[in-house]
Amino acid sequence: MSKRLQTYELTVRDIHETDIEKLHELSVGVGWSHRPEDWQLLMQVGRGYVGCDEIGRVLGSAMWFPMGDDFATIGMVLTSPRLQALGAGRWLMKHVLQQCGDRDLRLNATREAYRLYISLSFEPTGVVCLHQGEAVDPGHVPVPSGTQVRAAEAADLAEMIRLDREAYGADRTAILERLVRLSEGTVLMREGRVAAFALCRPFGRGRVVGPIVTRDVDEAMALTAPHLARHAGTFVRVDTDRSNSAFTAFLSRCGMPQHDTVTTMCLGKPRGGDGQMRTFALSGHTLG
């Protein structure tokens, strides 16, 4: 399967047939901060395609991440700057959409890609604020009454998966199992049970905190504070919904002002929790 874009003849290939080094070159070329290790995680939990030229250079990519049998997120839709106006992104997206079948889909669109997704019938459903910077130790952050915060343990995974499913509205077991292996975690205990959690792992220029799954902003701040204290003075990123104004103010006070925004868009039925749990921060770039 190939497509001619002016002087470029692109051939589509399964992304798992591609060297990580070539994918890293692509993301560096468009100014994204993914390390080879970040690409490795994405390859372990996702599927997708790349577009290659006649000499094997990777000039575009598009991935999707299945979450159960009826839902997926889309990410890593990248094209070399020289091809961004020639339809390469649309071409790769059509291959991904065909592979996704009739699943409900969600993605986070940059400003540059927003019009592409609108043309593919995605609809905007929210705004995510990207907070980042050199983290500042928040000092004492109160823990909600009747709760305790401790480091996450391997035995907590089942409860974390349950809470995440309630908050996110989809089964992210495979992704969480991978993230937990790479992350430091904090859990909030209530009446002897895990009631909320936050993960922090290496990513890009430093670290990313997410997902953060809690009932309210006080729990979110109590779970995030230990990670910011531990990594104070280093680059940290947190992606959170714009509606979490008290949480975004907390992040700004901790040295991580809003850097950018992306638009959450859905194709099919929007997903979300129907209980008390909320996702206060996403898992990191493209994983939802």
C-alpha positions in Angstrom: 0.0 0.0 0.0 1.6 3.2 -1.1 0.7 6.8 -1.8 2.5 9.5 -3.8 2.7 12.9 -2.1 4.2 15.2 -4.7 7.8 14.0 -5.0 7.4 11.5 -2.2 6.3 7.9 -2.6 5.2 6.6 0.8 4.7 3.0 1.7 2.6 2.0 4.7 4.1 -0.5 7.1 3.1 -2.1 10.4 4.8 0.1 13.1 6.1 -3.1 14.8 8.3 -3.7 11.8 10.1 -0.4 12.4 13.3 0.3 14.4 12.8 2.4 17.6 15.7 4.6 16.5 13.8 5.7 13.3 10.6 6.4 15.3 12.7 8.5 17.7 14.1 10.5 14.8 10.6 11.2 13.7 9.4 12.5 17.0 12.6 14.6 17.5 12.0 16.1 14.0 8.6 17.4 15.1 9.8 18.7 18.5 8.2 16.0 20.6 10.2 14.9 23.7 9.7 11.1 23.6 12.8 9.1 24.4 13.4 5.7 22.7 12.3 4.2 26.0 8.9 6.1 25.7 8.5 4.7 22.2 9.3 1.2 23.5 6.4 1.5 26.0 4.0 2.7 23.3 5.0 -0.2 21.1 4.3 -2.7 23.9 0.7 -1.5 24.4 -0.3 -0.1 21.0 -0.7 -0.9 17.3 -0.4 1.2 14.2 1.4 2.2 11.0 4.3 4.2 9.7 4.8 5.8 6.3 8.2 5.2 4.8 9.9 6.7 1.7 11.8 4.9 -1.0 15.0 4.7 1.1 13.3 3.5 4.3 13.1 6.8 6.2 10.0 7.0 8.5 8.2 10.2 7.6 4.9 9.6 9.5 3.2 7.5 12.2 -0.2 6.8 13.7 -1.0 4.5 16.6 -4.0 3.2 18.5 -4.2 1.7 22.0 -7.0 -0.9 22.6 -8.8 -0.8 25.9 -11.1 -3.7 26.0 -13.0 -4.9 22.9 -15.0 -1.7 22.2 -12.8 1.3 23.0 -9.4 2.7 22.0 -7.4 5.9 22.1 -5.4 7.2 19.2 -2.0 8.9 19.5 1.4 9.4 18.0 0.0 10.8 14.8 3.1 12.4 13.5 4.3 13.5 10.1 7.5 15.0 9.0 7.2 18.8 8.6 7.7 18.6 4.9 4.7 16.4 4.5 2.3 18.0 7.0 0.4 19.9 4.3 0.3 17.0 1.8 -2.2 14.6 3.4 0.2 12.1 5.0 -1.6 12.3 8.4 -5.0 11.8 6.9 -3.7 8.8 4.9 -2.2 7.1 8.0 -5.3 7.9 10.1 -7.5 6.2 7.6 -5.5 3.0 8.0 -5.7 3.2 11.7 -9.5 3.9 11.7 -10.0 0.8 9.5 -7.9 -1.3 11.9 -9.9 0.0 14.9 -13.2 -1.2 13.4 -16.3 -0.1 15.2 -14.7 0.8 18.5 -15.5 4.1 20.3 -12.4 6.3 20.0 -10.8 9.2 21.9 -7.7 11.3 21.2 -6.1 14.5 22.3 -5.7 16.9 19.4 -3.0 19.6 19.0 -4.0 22.8 17.4 -2.2 21.8 14.2 -4.1 18.5 14.0 -7.6 19.7 15.1 -8.9 20.4 11.6 -7.8 16.9 10.4 -9.8 15.2 13.2 -12.8 17.4 12.6 -12.8 16.3 9.0 -12.7 12.7 10.1 -15.9 13.2 12.2 -14.3 13.5 15.6 -16.1 15.8 18.0 -14.5 18.0 20.7 -15.5 17.0 24.3 -13.0 18.8 26.5 -9.7 20.6 27.0 -6.6 19.2 28.6 -4.0 21.6 30.1 -0.4 20.5 29.9 1.5 21.7 33.0 5.2 21.4 33.1 8.4 22.9 34.5 11.0 22.5 37.2 9.1 21.1 40.2 9.0 22.9 43.5 8.5 21.0 46.8 5.0 21.9 47.8 5.8 21.5 51.5 3.0 20.3 53.8 -0.1 19.3 51.9 -3.0 18.1 54.2 -4.2 14.6 53.8 -8.1 14.3 53.8 -9.5 13.3 57.2 -9.7 9.6 57.8 -7.1 8.7 55.1 -3.4 8.0 54.9 -1.0 8.2 51.9 1.6 5.6 51.4 3.9 4.2 48.7 2.1 1.9 46.3 2.9 -1.8 46.5 2.6 -4.7 44.0 -0.4 -6.0 45.8 -2.3 -2.8 45.2 -2.5 -3.3 41.4 -5.9 -5.0 41.3 -7.6 -2.2 43.3 -5.8 0.4 41.1 -7.2 -1.3 38.0 -10.7 -1.3 39.5 -10.6 2.4 40.4 -9.2 3.4 37.1 -11.9 1.5 35.2 -14.5 3.3 37.3 -12.9 6.7 36.6 -12.0 6.3 33.0 -14.9 4.3 31.7 -12.8 1.7 30.0 -10.6 -1.3 30.8 -6.9 -0.2 30.8 -5.5 -3.3 32.5 -2.8 -4.0 29.9 -1.6 -0.3 30.0 -1.7 0.0 33.8 0.2 -3.3 34.3 3.0 -1.8 32.1 2.9 1.6 33.8 3.1 0.2 37.3 6.3 -1.6 36.4 7.9 1.7 35.3 6.5 3.9 38.0 6.7 5.1 41.5 3.2 5.1 43.0 1.3 6.6 45.9 -2.0 5.3 47.2 -4.6 6.9 49.5 -5.9 4.4 52.1 -9.4 4.7 53.5 -10.8 2.2 56.0 -8.0 -0.2 55.1 -8.6 -0.1 51.3 -6.9 1.6 48.4 -9.3 4.5 47.6 -7.2 6.5 45.1 -3.7 6.5 43.5 -1.1 8.4 41.5 1.8 7.1 39.4 5.0 8.9 38.4 7.5 7.6 35.8 10.4 8.8 33.7 9.2 10.5 30.4 10.7 12.9 27.9 12.8 15.6 29.6 12.1 14.4 33.1 9.1 12.7 34.6 5.3 12.6 34.2 2.8 12.2 37.0 -0.3 10.3 35.8 -2.7 8.8 35.9 -4.0 10.4 39.1 -7.3 8.7 40.0 -9.2 10.2 43.0 -12.6 11.4 44.2 -11.7 15.1 44.6 -9.0 17.7 44.3 -7.8 17.4 48.0 -7.0 13.7 47.4 -5.3 14.6 44.0 -3.0 17.1 45.7 -2.2 14.8 48.6 -1.2 12.0 46.2 0.8 14.3 43.9 2.7 16.2 46.5 5.1 13.3 47.5 6.1 12.9 43.8 6.8 16.7 43.4 8.8 16.7 46.7 10.8 13.7 45.7 11.6 15.2 42.2 11.9 18.9 43.2 14.4 20.7 41.0 13.8 18.4 38.0 11.4 18.7 35.0 8.0 17.3 35.7 4.8 17.2 33.6 1.2 16.7 34.5 -1.7 16.7 32.0 -5.0 17.6 33.6 -8.5 18.6 32.6 -9.1 22.3 32.4 -12.2 22.0 34.7 -9.8 21.0 37.6 -9.1 24.7 38.4 -7.9 24.2 42.0 -5.6 21.4 40.9 -4.1 23.5 38.0 -3.5 26.3 40.5 -1.7 23.9 42.8 0.5 22.7 39.9 1.3 26.3 39.0 2.4 27.0 42.6 4.6 24.0 42.4 6.7 25.4 39.5 4.6 23.8 36.7 2.6 26.5 34.9 0.4 25.7 32.0 2.5 25.2 28.9 -0.1 24.3 26.3 -3.5 22.8 25.8 -4.9 20.0 23.6 -8.5 19.3 22.7 -10.0 15.9 23.7 -12.1 14.6 20.8 -14.3 11.5 20.4 -15.6 9.4 17.6 -18.6 7.3 18.7 -19.8 7.2 22.3 -17.8 9.4 24.7 -16.5 7.4 27.7 -16.2 8.5 31.3 -16.7 7.3 34.8 -20.3 7.1 36.2 -19.3 6.8 39.8 -17.4 9.0 42.3 -13.9 8.4 40.9 -12.3 10.9 38.5 -9.2 11.0 36.4 -7.4 14.1 37.6 -4.4 13.5 35.3 -3.8 11.5 32.2 -1.3 8.7 31.8 1.1 10.8 29.8 1.3 11.8 26.2 -1.0 9.7 24.0 -1.8 6.9 26.4 -4.9 8.6 27.7 
